[in-house]
Amino acid sequence: MSSIVLPELQRELLDDFYAECEEHLRHIRDALISLEHSIGKAQADSKVIEELFRNFHSFKGISAIVGLSPAEELAHATEEFLRDLTQGKVSISAKGLDLLMAATQKLEQIVSAFRAQQPLPAHDALLRQIAGICEKKVIAQAAPVSSSVDAGHNIKIDEARSRGLLVWQCTFVPTKELDERGVNVTSVRAHLGKAGEILSAVPRVFGEGKIAFDFLVAMRETPADIMTWESDGVRVHLMDQDQAPLKTAGPGTKRMEGAEDNSPFIAPSHVVRVDLNRLDDLMRITGELVIQRSRFEDQISQSARRSVSMDVRTLQEVNLALGRSVKELREAIMRVRLVSVAEIFARMPFVVRDLARESSKKARIELKGQQTELDKYLIERLKDPLLHLVRNAFSHGIETAEERIAVGKPSEATILLSASARGDSVIIQVRDDGRGIDRNEVLKRAVSLGMQIPQTLDEAGLLRILCSPGFSTRDSADRASGRGVGMAVVNDTVRELGGSISLETENGRSTQFTLRLPLTLAIAETFIVSAAGQLCAIPQNFVTEVLQVTEEQIKIINQVEVVPYRSGVLPIIRLSSFFHLPGTARPRMTLLVLRSERGSSGLMVEQVHGQREVVVRAIRDPLVQVPGIVGATELGDGRPVLILDGAVLTSGPVRPHSTGELEQQLIRSAAHN
Amino acid sequence: MSPNPVTFVLFEVAGTTYAVNSADVQHIDMLEQVTLVPNANPAVDGVVFSRGQVIPALNLRSRFGFPRTQPTIRTRIIFVKVQNRVVGLVVDSAREFRNMSKDTMRAIEETLTGVNGNYLKAAATVGDRLVLLLDLDKVLNLEAIEPQALELPHTQALPPLAAQPKSDQISPLYAHAKIT
């Protein structure tokens, strides 16, 4: 039906359509979650219902525009149900909510099948179910030829007529008998589609949960067999020129106030939708700008040193101003790319509900910090890992209701999904109050798989085993948590994104996975440092202080080099040792105090070359993915400079023992020395 | 067998001529500065940039069990693409493209393989020279080789982390810090 649209335009239209669908589905999910608390109340929260109504209504509108009738029909049926809810005619029941959720998921499936150009999933049964719980309307059993044609359709009707077509209204009422003869809404649609052009298809509820489908079909001429259609349950009616069907709203087609306008334009908006690739381009160009400016700066200071006769100061001012503008530009672009984690989080309650329905476990999911923002690219890449962690929490983490009651826990388990911003990083945690990870079980399994076992199995070691490819504690892969590649993929993805993952588990009580991710991938503020001739960058957000130390200040405690720091001691890492290179002895060394949520350490370097904004390039190849390095950058000469991972550098001496214990030990020994 | 000739890139490593299918080769560069990557596989020289990507530079001398030599003006890095992965192969020299038809190739005898992994696909005779055809998948699959079979890198580094499970007690970084 959209054959008049140019293909390119159509593709663009469709892209917009998918984006809009996603947006509406997200709002619908959000609203459904808050609706969950209204179950059983006489009057559901009207704001939430209105929000739902608006979104389903818009969904219907845009589906009609692209000719995706199943989505249109389903959204319409849902809309009808919601209308009853707003009018207080029915209260929201658990079943009603289930249906709304099912409809949401079905809509998503229909849209993604449409997008993938695959056969659309069947939706008739769901339509009937939704119709079934709508208000029991007392009207004639025979479906009257409805006049529920609205403004959007009028435009189409006019447009069709202007092309000299006749517009017929065809009403189809599915029955069991017809269905047995193979006549159903799909076959009727196909038949009508052959006879002419289907302008609209709208399901309508009447009587005791019965449903009728109103089709508007534009035909060049009246089909010869049109009178026989009635025996197939299709009643036809020629819409004549003067008929203004909109004004004669019939029974069962009451419109919600303020919803008469079926215009596809919902509300004036200041939002521009942008293709992520275009933003990537902007980010790349900005990155180049950053590098060029760095070179410019170098050039100026070199000229200044050689005291070339030119006004160096003016150049420096220009450079500074340029630097500020470039920084503002990149921050502005970065902000454009940020989207809230709600895009992923809002999906999870559905996942958990689905899993719970198919098992003897009871669980609810709690979401925290949904407004936390992250780069769009990161969000896209994190979808699967987070889904996996939540499924894992459900299938491995939590116990059955009986088991929980037996150990004195509430029968319903809680999975907490939270996000928070911390400087230039975002922390995402998946926590469950289940049985915790059984180390012995993991060990046994690891041994049986012939894996290498670390001598002490702390949580980091445990995580390493869990993240090994092919490791899964379930003997057979189950639907919920997949095929034993899961944690390995989670780990790889997080690392590739320049993030890190850690695990905390308490036997019988909880398991928590913590992902630390950079807010954005592209550019980081760093200190450029060197030791033993190796130039490196260390992200500024890990550096809390820069100190000068002498070799004499360095003590060895428990084979660990430390320096006195504040009231205790700080374990140090020599950058030269990190590279396995002999360091150059200098009277004074520079110590960068690094801090992350994993702990603190001092990175000892020979020289600090200054602060730089650098363009971060991910290290993707496994040959060079090593702990302690998050990526590489270049400073303008084409040579890679490694970017160190503050999180790994700070997890060294502190991490293996429970925090505090080693620190205490270090402080005690320091006191002795 | 089809006599259709395939174009190969021929290169030398420690006096032997090897070949890779030119379709797998992205480009060949002079070897400029390579950035050392600590704790990477010992056969890896480090990383280089190629087309904005960070690419590992795999030293084929080291990979095949020969001692490394100082890079010369003839040293080349061949960027090969294998299953969406780009790796730079550091070789002694690379100067030739040559068509070879499949019937000039023959299977490798068992005795030639099994040293550092079975990374040879076939052998061919070009003029009076023996050319060994590399199986890139296997060349790049460094996990498959025993760590002992690897030569240590040019610095007096410790064995790779993978071979050092004990380092779990303290972080790998720290383990080295302790020894110096």
Interface residues (C-beta under 8 A of the other chain):
Chain A: Q452 I453 P454 Q455 T456 D458 A460 G461 R464 Q534 Q559 V560 E561 P571 I572 I573 R574 S576 S577 F578 F579 H580 L581 P582 G583 R617 A618 I619 R620 D621 L623 V624 V626 P627 G628 I629 G631 A632 E634 G638 R639 P640 V641 L642 V648 L649 S651 G652 P653 R655 P656
Chain B: E32 Q33 T35 L36 V37 P38 N39 A40 N41 V44 G46 V47 V48 F49 G52 Q53 V54 I55 P56 L58 R85 V86 V87 L140 L142 T155 Q156 A157 L158 L161 P165 K166 D168 Q169 I170 S171 P172 L173 Y174 H176 A177 K178 I179 T180
